[in-house]
Amino acid sequence: MSLPLTEEQRKKIEANRQKALARRAEKLLAEQHQKPAQSKQGPSQNLPRDPSKSGSHGIFFKQQNPSSSSQGDQRPQNPHNFPPNTSEQAKGMWQRPEEMPTACPSYRPPNQVTVAGISPPLANSPPGVPSQQLWGCELGQGHPQASLETQSTPFANTTHEPLAKVKNFQETAASSSGQPPRDPELEARMTRPSTSGQKISGSVMPRTEGRLQQKAGTPLHRVVGSQQGRCIRNGERFQVKIGYNEALIAVFKSLPSRSYDPATKTWNFSMTDYGPLMKAAQRLPGITLQPLEGAEGHVESPSTSSGIIAKTGLPAAPSLAFVKGQCVLISRARFEADISYSEDLIALFKQMDSRKYDVKTRKWSFLLEEYSKLMERVRGLPQVQLDPLPKTLTLAFTAQLQKTSLSPVADIPEADLSRVDSKLVSSLLPFQRAGVNFAIAQRGRLLLADDMGLGKTIQAICIAAYYRKEWPLLVVVPSSVRFTWEQAFCRWLPSLNPVDINVVVTGKDRLTDGLVNIVSFDLLSKLEKQLKPPFKVVIIDESHFLKNIKTARCRAAMPLLKVAKRVILLSGTPAMSRPAELYTQILAVRPTFFPQFHAFGLRYCGAKRQPWGWDYSGSSNLGELKLLLEEAVMLRRLKGDVLSQLPAKQRKMVVVAPGQINARTRAALDAAAKEMTTKDKTKQQQKEALILFFNRTAEAKIPSVMLSTWTTECWAALLHPLATALFIYDTAMGLMNSSEYILDLLESGREKFLVFAHHKVVLDAITKELERKRVQHIRIDGSTSSADREDLCQQFQLSPGPAVAVLSITAANMGLTFSSADLVVFGELFWNPGVLMQAEDRVHRIGQLSSVSIHYLVARGTADDYLWPLIQEKIKVLGEAGLSETNFSEMTEATDYFSKDSKQQKIYNLFQKSFEEDGNDMELLEAAESFDPGSQDTGDKLDESTLTGSPVKKKRFEFFDNWDSFTSPL
Ligand SMILES: Nc1ncnc2c1ncn2[C@@H]1O[C@H](COP(=O)(O)OP(=O)(O)OP(=O)(O)O)[C@@H](O)[C@H]1O
């Protein structure tokens, strides 16, 4: 960010510059006296000048600018009121500013005469010598005496020197001054002779015998015209708005940072080219470029520098070239000057004790403790504009600036967690403990951006618990994980009475009823009014959901976060594509850092001004942004950083919202449960009821797992019998807009994962929704042939972008490798834990370099209530028998989430008994698989003819045959 110069600074700069010029003039004058012969041949012999106009170039700016009272007025100046020759000409000359084309290569105004009103002779400059070259001589390389000698030479009588001579002359003049030519590339271009004739600002003047013919009958002074334009700042670049001028285009093309925007028909440049461009433009006759706002003092204005040069005839010194750049932070301790070459500046840099020169980047860097000293001294260099570090950075790195911290890494003290439940504290992995320390060092305001699955929940609960005295606590989460959070609080904070946890389920609930209040993003925006008095401690899970400031969820959350004392943002993917996405999260954690987005956008989003406004979709200074975030906002560890601390598998039970189960489904589930517990039922009847219960569970879970906007058509495609269709349609409609887990995962940036389900209806629903959302996916179920299985598997493995593998629990739990994913989601539970573990091991196998995450979606009030503990118990037994390396219960959350009353116990026993009896497993499986609400199909039935080695038949053996795969380390 550049600070505008004060009037005092400008005066000082100008005084210094004058002094420097005077010194240089004296020196060169002395040199010239020693070489009188050379001076005789000065170019000014060919450049008649009116002595009274020695400063005319300087006045040019001053005079011309006021005449274009409006900055935007780009009408070519026609001070002599030439009648336009044609109507086209008239149009070209007098277009309204907005119609006026700017200096673009394709546009040439007809016969536009725009030679400067500075020095009439230039209109008839020697043949083959571009007028700008002459300006170069006049302003840069002329000899003072020669200049005076020739000033009264009448133009008509001017002896026209051949180009070579003029060129030689220039070289001599330049060498006589002992100065290298300025902008050599630029000057080379400017001295390139015209082949077809001398073009002056777009009008081709015919050559006659090597002489430039003056237009007959045109008095000299009447050929004078001018073009005015202006420089406009555009982020880190600037744009030049001016009508077409060939000479100017040549200048533009000589600048390294040039870029032409065909949409706006304008050229733009980086600020490093600002000085050279302005200087070159000053030398062009008839061109007036209004400088950038605030930069006037930094470019030699014609009224001053050129004026003096004209008087003295001295060339401009290269060290006086205007250079502009910025300071950029490159580490916690050092900053870099990102600026182009300046002799004086280098001399200054060399005075700094901590200076370092990077030969690769050709940049100088310094310790932050020398920052103030350097900046103060740079301010004394009139021709240098080195923009300071943003204020936010100097505040965030105060310790380094004041030399109180020299450590290359932040020194974070160990927090006293004695006030937090010991169960939680003792469970923290070392990197999680470090995360909590960081949060407390940041006074409870941070963005915890650890990779997915690293345990952000446990860390957030610990941080919030540290500030328990400031509760009630608000936890804002995607709706699919509201109950998972509830369970996590119960698990990690035994001191918290579960009744004090309030999960907000509907818009009618109160947001402040609990000590811990858990609400979804969407409900938060509906309950905004209840946020007074504000919460002091707030956790936001998946905080990148707030990335768009225009969304209702963001508008609801931001005011809340600004006033909260502690703000704990959690996201594994805080920004998915561009730094602009980080802005709201930074604002939430540190409201004072970048109160205005524009400042952030200019520095870090490569902001560019477009015809329609500012474009912030780019990126810039990312290294610095990372340093700032790490210092004061964000903590991020990747799985690879902490792999040694992680278990090979991390299981998570995700409690999907019971509120999403529609009344009809609820009634069907209850009826099935009642059947199972009704006395005098035969075993067969009980089993049928159990299967029905399991099947109804599948229906009930569909929306929580996947569906958001399940359309009538989708359902119609799935369902045949009207009654069932009506039943499920109602269910779906009742659940519309509900948040669902798999879509949330995709929105959170999960790239590749597996989703297992059992029922065809669930698999269908998942694939349909993925199709609708155009997410790449494969599906393997009982109907997939062996050959296709392998192909599909390869397709998934090699897919570079996001992809979901939708897999049948029973048909795809073995023989397939999906090691390019590290997450498995079970949309449905299955009673045989061996099958589940085999399914898990599709990702957890050789080739897997990461710790894998397994998410089990469990719906309360369904068969899951019984299946989940059953699975846990079975695994426990396997573990005790040494058949499983993992203690399932310990690795998953909330194992005791349902209270077993007598009825529940009875159902549980029935499940246990049914699935334990030999042969029952197969019977139940087949019965369950044949279930498809309303469909005549056989569901996800295994077709043994298409599946070699049917998993159904082999599963038990496979499970035990394969147990090495999960007992031995990968
Ligand atoms: N210290 C720990 N002790 C026991 N289990 C842990 C620990 N840390 C994390 N876990 C478990 O690891 C799993 C992943 O944790 P969590 O859901 O908090 O990860 P996350 O970083 O929030 O991932 P995501 O970004 O996917 O939400 C959970 O089951 C959690 O209980």
The ligand as an SDF file (V2000), in Angstrom:
LIG
                    3D

 31 33  0  0  0  0  0  0  0  0999 V2000
   -6.8350  -37.2870   20.2570 N   0  0  0  0  0  0  0  0  0  0  0  0
   -7.7590  -38.0870   19.7680 C   0  0  0  0  0  0  0  0  0  0  0  0
   -8.1120  -39.1840   20.4120 N   0  0  0  0  0  0  0  0  0  0  0  0
   -9.0430  -40.0310   19.9290 C   0  0  0  0  0  0  0  0  0  0  0  0
   -9.7100  -39.8110   18.7660 N   0  0  0  0  0  0  0  0  0  0  0  0
   -9.3870  -38.7250   18.0790 C   0  0  0  0  0  0  0  0  0  0  0  0
   -8.4040  -37.8090   18.5330 C   0  0  0  0  0  0  0  0  0  0  0  0
   -8.2970  -36.8430   17.6410 N   0  0  0  0  0  0  0  0  0  0  0  0
   -9.1810  -37.0990   16.6750 C   0  0  0  0  0  0  0  0  0  0  0  0
   -9.8200  -38.2480   16.9370 N   0  0  0  0  0  0  0  0  0  0  0  0
  -10.8440  -38.8780   16.1180 C   0  0  0  0  0  0  0  0  0  0  0  0
  -10.4860  -38.7360   14.7580 O   0  0  0  0  0  0  0  0  0  0  0  0
  -11.6410  -38.5610   13.9740 C   0  0  0  0  0  0  0  0  0  0  0  0
  -11.4940  -37.3030   13.1400 C   0  0  0  0  0  0  0  0  0  0  0  0
  -11.5790  -36.1780   13.9520 O   0  0  0  0  0  0  0  0  0  0  0  0
  -12.3720  -34.8690   13.5210 P   0  0  0  0  0  0  0  0  0  0  0  0
  -13.6760  -35.2200   12.9760 O   0  0  0  0  0  0  0  0  0  0  0  0
  -12.3360  -33.9090   14.6330 O   0  0  0  0  0  0  0  0  0  0  0  0
  -11.4330  -34.4100   12.3660 O   0  0  0  0  0  0  0  0  0  0  0  0
  -11.5490  -33.0740   11.5910 P   0  0  0  0  0  0  0  0  0  0  0  0
  -10.1970  -32.4800   11.5610 O   0  0  0  0  0  0  0  0  0  0  0  0
  -12.6410  -32.2400   12.1160 O   0  0  0  0  0  0  0  0  0  0  0  0
  -11.9130  -33.6200   10.1600 O   0  0  0  0  0  0  0  0  0  0  0  0
  -12.8970  -32.9550    9.0760 P   0  0  0  0  0  0  0  0  0  0  0  0
  -12.1830  -31.7890    8.5230 O   0  0  0  0  0  0  0  0  0  0  0  0
  -13.0460  -34.0690    8.1260 O   0  0  0  0  0  0  0  0  0  0  0  0
  -14.1500  -32.6280    9.7850 O   0  0  0  0  0  0  0  0  0  0  0  0
  -12.8030  -38.4720   14.9260 C   0  0  0  0  0  0  0  0  0  0  0  0
  -13.4030  -39.7160   15.0170 O   0  0  0  0  0  0  0  0  0  0  0  0
  -12.1500  -38.1450   16.2270 C   0  0  0  0  0  0  0  0  0  0  0  0
  -12.8590  -38.5880   17.3320 O   0  0  0  0  0  0  0  0  0  0  0  0
  1  2  1  0
  2  3  1  0
  2  7  2  0
  3  4  2  0
  4  5  1  0
  5  6  2  0
  6  7  1  0
  6 10  1  0
  7  8  1  0
  8  9  2  0
  9 10  1  0
 10 11  1  0
 11 12  1  0
 11 30  1  0
 12 13  1  0
 13 14  1  0
 13 28  1  0
 14 15  1  0
 15 16  1  0
 16 17  2  0
 16 18  1  0
 16 19  1  0
 19 20  1  0
 20 21  2  0
 20 22  1  0
 20 23  1  0
 23 24  1  0
 24 25  2  0
 24 26  1  0
 24 27  1  0
 28 29  1  0
 28 30  1  0
 30 31  1  0
M  END
$$$$
